[in-house]
């Protein structure tokens, strides 16, 4: 079956419907459905082949074993790729964030709820006017173009004048967003130390800054950060905050840190950009509230709703920004993208700023040749097997290959690796990050779930003492994904049904 993008939508639905009916009538369907139900409806399962056994090392007796093929979840956090796995990631993110906000779980004390905490939104600057839907005081007013835009208007987020929009500045800001956040936290600690009358080097001896942040794409294709910032004692959440550490002091420090955070971009065609956060800054105190309220009349937000909000956007990926879910390997990948002209130009700008040259491993004769060139073979493979970079490498790397004795430093623009991150519109960071002492890591949450499954399996086998029990796993990956579009559609339907069931159950629990 050809790729979905090459088929008329009506024909695709008809072909998929016919395939679903045939798959439902095929032999072994119930067994397949049971496996997918166990995965929650994963749309890109990983197929493994091998064996599993539980053995009592004291007696040498095999208590249970299994040989054959199994499927495990893909684990992709993007909702646009896999609904089931993104829901699992969002649930883990919620527990991680809520533990750092309210405490009482995951080893975090409930006293963190009484500490100075802020919900901060840091935005990007303007790179040119875009179509928007302003709603000051809750009333919609005309856009700068003079029109009223519907909420679903595809022009929202698109430049009013694409010819004057600063696409290079947009991409360079995205590429430095992570560095801007790091510098922001550095300045924040400095201003807190000044407010306490301390030397900057002495701040860590009396207090610790803990945070969790998520990057969210706006419609114009640029990110902004939502962050929970908490002021702890020097040993983290178990240590009381110094008496001088108040919400007011923390708020003033955030304002000063944002105003002073500036990074100079690498030079591009003789020009540099002064990169900083935008003028729009939202700071709101956090304290425990009734979960049914988003915020009270003083702008104080519920910690439960904040955790839900951040966890939701941690799974959105690039769907709002119309970017790609996978890396771009060549120009043909950009040409095939079904995105707006604005987002295509952002990706193209990131690709062009990558400053890459032909890889000597793929093209020993230099640039693309009219005859005898490996381009056609590389287009079929989508990427180069030897360098894994679409047949291209950075300028500095090429110079070092040709002249191994060179000691010059890498080009700052090459270090951004913009072609690698073109599919993310130039953004090179993680969507959800936290400081070490904010709460437990994702690893611990997943280990707890794995331990629960481990104990559940032992309970089913009647094992009460696992000191002499050994679990032997020998698996190898055989393939990824479903065999047919019909199976993907069925898995997606299972995932969507489970999501609706969870929503209904949670709504009923809140009502009760």
Residue pairs with C-beta under 8 A, 6 or more apart in sequence:
1 7
1 15
1 484
1 485
4 12
4 485
5 336
5 338
7 15
12 485
15 485
16 485
16 486
16 489
19 484
19 485
19 486
19 489
20 486
20 489
20 490
22 486
23 29
23 484
23 486
23 487
23 490
24 490
32 487
33 490
33 494
35 70
35 71
36 42
36 45
36 71
36 490
36 491
36 494
37 494
39 45
39 71
39 72
39 73
39 84
39 491
40 73
40 84
40 85
40 87
40 88
40 494
40 495
40 498
41 83
41 84
41 491
41 492
41 493
41 494
41 495
41 496
41 497
41 498
42 71
42 73
42 74
42 82
42 84
42 85
42 491
42 495
43 74
43 81
43 82
43 83
43 84
43 481
43 482
43 488
43 491
43 492
43 495
44 74
44 76
44 81
44 82
44 480
44 481
44 482
45 71
45 72
45 73
45 74
45 480
45 481
45 482
45 491
46 71
46 72
46 73
46 74
46 477
46 479
46 480
47 69
47 70
47 71
47 477
47 478
47 479
47 480
48 69
48 70
48 71
48 72
48 475
48 476
48 477
48 478
49 68
49 69
49 475
49 476
49 478
50 67
50 473
50 474
50 475
50 476
51 65
51 66
51 67
51 68
51 472
51 473
51 474
51 475
52 65
52 66
52 67
52 471
52 472
52 473
52 474
52 475
53 62
53 64
53 65
53 66
53 471
53 472
54 62
54 63
54 64
54 65
54 457
54 461
54 463
54 469
54 470
54 471
54 472
55 61
55 62
55 63
55 469
55 470
55 471
55 472
56 62
56 63
56 468
56 469
56 470
57 468
57 469
57 470
58 468
63 461
63 463
63 469
64 461
69 478
70 475
73 82
73 84
73 85
73 88
74 81
74 82
74 85
74 480
75 85
75 89
76 82
76 85
76 86
77 85
77 86
77 89
77 314
77 315
77 317
77 431
78 86
78 315
78 316
78 317
78 318
78 319
78 325
79 86
79 315
79 316
79 317
79 319
80 316
80 317
80 318
80 319
80 325
81 317
81 325
82 495
83 492
83 495
83 496
83 499
84 491
84 494
84 495
84 498
86 315
87 315
87 495
87 498
87 499
87 502
89 314
89 315
90 311
90 312
90 314
90 315
91 311
92 442
92 445
92 446
93 310
93 311
93 314
93 315
93 432
93 442
94 307
94 308
94 311
95 105
95 106
95 445
96 106
96 212
96 434
96 439
96 440
96 441
96 442
96 445
97 212
97 228
97 306
97 307
97 310
97 311
97 439
98 105
98 303
98 304
98 307
99 105
99 106
99 108
99 439
99 440
100 108
100 112
100 210
100 212
100 228
100 230
100 237
100 434
100 438
100 439
101 112
101 113
101 117
101 228
101 286
101 303
101 304
101 306
101 307
102 110
102 112
102 113
102 288
102 303
102 304
103 109
103 110
103 111
103 112
103 113
103 237
104 110
106 439
106 440
106 444
106 445
107 440
108 237
108 439
108 440
109 237
109 238
111 237
111 238
111 240
112 230
112 232
112 237
113 287
113 288
113 303
115 230
115 231
115 232
115 241
116 230
116 231
116 241
116 245
116 246
116 247
116 249
116 250
117 228
117 229
117 230
117 231
117 247
117 285
117 286
117 287
117 303
118 228
118 229
118 247
118 250
118 251
118 254
118 283
118 284
118 285
118 286
119 226
119 227
119 228
119 282
119 283
119 284
119 285
119 286
119 301
119 306
120 225
120 226
120 227
120 228
120 229
120 254
120 281
120 282
120 283
120 284
121 224
121 225
121 226
121 227
121 280
121 281
121 282
121 283
122 181
122 184
122 224
122 225
122 227
122 258
122 277
122 278
122 281
123 224
123 277
123 278
123 279
123 280
123 281
124 173
124 177
124 218
124 222
124 223
124 224
124 277
124 278
125 173
125 276
125 277
125 278
125 279
126 278
127 165
127 166
127 167
127 169
127 170
127 173
127 222
128 159
128 160
128 161
128 164
128 165
128 166
129 144
129 159
129 160
129 161
130 156
130 157
130 158
130 159
130 160
130 219
130 220
131 143
131 144
131 145
131 149
131 153
131 155
131 156
131 157
131 158
131 159
131 160
132 143
132 144
132 149
132 156
132 157
133 140
133 143
133 148
133 149
133 151
133 153
133 156
134 140
134 141
134 142
134 143
135 141
140 148
142 148
143 149
144 160
145 160
149 155
149 156
154 340
156 219
157 218
157 219
157 220
157 221
157 342
158 220
158 340
158 341
158 342
159 165
159 220
159 342
162 341
162 342
162 345
165 342
167 345
167 346
167 349
168 268
168 273
168 349
168 353
169 273
169 275
170 221
170 222
170 346
170 349
170 426
171 346
171 349
171 350
171 353
171 418
171 425
171 426
172 265
172 266
172 268
172 273
172 275
172 353
172 416
172 426
173 222
173 273
173 275
174 222
174 223
174 350
174 424
174 425
174 426
174 427
174 428
175 350
175 416
175 418
175 421
175 426
175 427
175 428
176 263
176 265
176 275
177 215
177 223
177 225
177 427
177 428
177 429
178 428
178 429
179 263
180 261
180 263
180 275
180 276
180 277
181 213
181 225
181 429
183 261
183 263
184 257
184 258
184 261
184 277
185 209
185 211
185 257
187 256
187 257
187 260
187 261
188 209
188 229
188 253
188 254
188 257
189 200
189 203
189 209
190 200
190 203
190 257
191 252
191 253
191 256
191 257
192 203
192 207
192 209
192 231
192 245
192 249
192 250
192 253
193 199
193 200
193 202
193 203
194 200
195 244
195 249
195 252
195 253
196 203
196 206
196 207
196 242
196 244
196 245
196 249
198 206
204 234
205 234
206 233
206 234
206 242
207 231
207 232
207 233
207 234
207 241
207 242
207 245
208 231
208 232
208 233
208 234
208 235
208 236
208 239
208 437
209 229
209 230
209 231
209 232
209 435
210 229
210 230
210 231
210 232
210 236
210 237
210 434
210 435
210 437
210 438
211 227
211 228
211 229
211 230
211 434
211 435
211 438
212 227
212 228
212 310
212 432
212 433
212 434
212 435
212 438
212 439
213 225
213 226
213 227
213 228
213 432
213 433
213 434
214 225
214 226
214 227
214 310
214 313
214 314
214 431
214 432
215 223
215 224
215 225
215 427
215 429
215 430
215 431
215 432
216 223
216 224
216 225
216 226
216 313
216 316
216 320
217 223
217 316
217 318
217 320
217 321
217 323
217 425
218 224
218 320
218 321
219 320
219 321
220 342
221 321
221 322
221 323
221 342
221 343
221 346
221 425
222 425
223 427
224 278
226 309
226 310
226 313
228 286
228 306
228 310
228 438
229 250
229 254
230 237
230 438
231 241
231 245
231 250
232 239
232 241
232 437
233 239
233 240
233 241
233 242
236 437
237 437
237 438
237 439
247 285
251 283
251 285
254 281
254 283
255 281
255 283
258 277
258 281
261 276
261 277
262 274
262 275
262 276
263 274
263 275
263 276
264 272
264 273
264 274
264 275
265 272
265 273
265 274
265 275
266 272
266 411
266 412
266 413
266 416
267 412
267 413
268 353
268 413
284 295
284 299
284 300
284 301
285 299
285 300
285 301
286 300
286 301
286 303
286 306
287 300
287 303
288 302
288 303
289 295
289 296
289 300
289 301
289 302
289 303
289 304
290 302
291 302
291 304
291 305
291 510
292 510
293 302
293 305
294 301
294 302
294 305
295 301
295 302
310 432
313 431
314 431
314 432
317 325
317 431
318 324
318 325
318 423
318 424
318 425
321 343
321 425
322 339
322 340
322 343
323 339
323 343
323 347
323 423
323 424
323 425
324 333
324 337
324 339
324 347
324 423
325 423
326 423
327 420
327 423
328 334
328 347
328 351
328 390
328 419
328 422
328 423
329 382
329 383
329 390
330 378
330 379
330 382
330 383
330 390
330 391
331 351
332 379
333 382
334 344
334 347
334 348
334 351
334 422
337 344
337 347
339 347
343 425
346 425
346 426
347 422
347 423
347 425
350 418
350 419
350 421
350 422
350 425
350 426
351 418
351 419
351 422
353 413
353 416
353 418
354 394
354 417
354 418
354 419
354 420
354 422
355 394
355 395
355 411
355 413
355 414
356 389
356 392
356 393
356 394
356 395
356 419
357 392
357 393
357 394
357 395
357 398
358 366
358 367
358 368
358 391
358 392
359 384
359 386
359 387
359 389
359 391
359 392
359 393
359 398
360 398
360 401
360 402
361 384
361 386
361 387
362 374
362 378
362 384
362 386
362 387
362 391
362 392
363 369
363 373
363 374
363 391
365 372
368 375
374 391
375 391
378 384
378 390
378 391
383 389
383 390
383 391
384 390
384 391
384 392
387 393
389 419
389 420
390 419
392 419
393 401
394 410
394 411
394 414
394 417
395 411
395 414
396 408
396 410
396 411
396 414
397 414
399 406
399 408
400 406
416 428
417 428
418 426
421 427
421 428
454 471
458 464
458 466
458 469
463 469
481 488
482 488
482 491
